[in-house]
Amino acid sequence: MNAFGLIQIGIILLCTTTTSCPQCNHLPLQRRKVVKNSLQLLDKMGEKFPRQCLREKMSFRFPNQVLKPRHKETVKVAIEEIFQHIFYIFSKNLTLAAWDETALGQFQNGLYQQIEQLEVCVIKKQTWYFWSKEANSLKLKKYFKEIDCFLKDKQYSLCSWEISRAEMRRCLQLVDKVIRKL
């Protein structure tokens, strides 16, 4: 085989496989630990759901289909995007949340580190799932935009943050279920 043929094969392999590095090989286990730790930190951040907030309960619809695609890479991209959105939500105006700042900081740091690891390990240029990723991305953006608008409409009140924290807990539990299947 000539050098040009080898280069073409190399480019194809590079574009169709995930990055091969030690931290990427253990990524599902790491993600499970991060999700479990994040769930514990969400619980530790605040008390039980306040009774006065029960009247304001909001029902958000998580787009479950984004975590049920045919290709594992699409799921990994969706999980990365979910972590990014959660990080963004919890980087907002938290003054009225009255949460444990240490637990909140650990929660944010854990998400940020996981996002960075996923960005290294997930190749986003695979054309076989590009369309699916874009459709899923729009569904996720709509879901998290709804939560963001809810917080803004309620002026980042204590109850709006508690409702959002409960929703993020539910979201992370769904991610945990999917990670167990990967």
Salt bridges, closest charged atoms under 4 A:
ASP43 OD2 - ARG169 NH2 2.67
GLU56 OE1 - LYS154 NZ 3.91
GLU73 OE2 - LYS76 NZ 3.19
GLU80 OE2 - LYS124 NZ 3.27
GLU81 OE2 - HIS85 NE2 3.47
GLU134 OE2 - LYS133 NZ 3.60
ASP148 OD1 - LYS92 NZ 3.27
ASP148 OD2 - LYS152 NZ 3.62
GLU162 OE1 - ARG165 NH2 2.66
GLU167 OE2 - ARG170 NH2 2.86
ASP176 OD2 - ARG180 NH2 2.93
